């Protein structure tokens, strides 16, 4: 994707970073909104507790 944006579309480095930021920010915003819209999922993304295999689950 990076080569396409830089080589084919001739984006500058600044434009590339703006493109990356836009899509990462949009994806993270969607991930924050989904649990708020679906409260039945629990306190975490899809549960009431962090998975047991996570270091901070204790």
Secondary structure, 3 states (H helix, E strand, C coil): CHHHHHHHCCCCHHHHHHHHHHHHHHHHHHHHHHHHHCHHHCCCCCCCCCCCCCHHHC
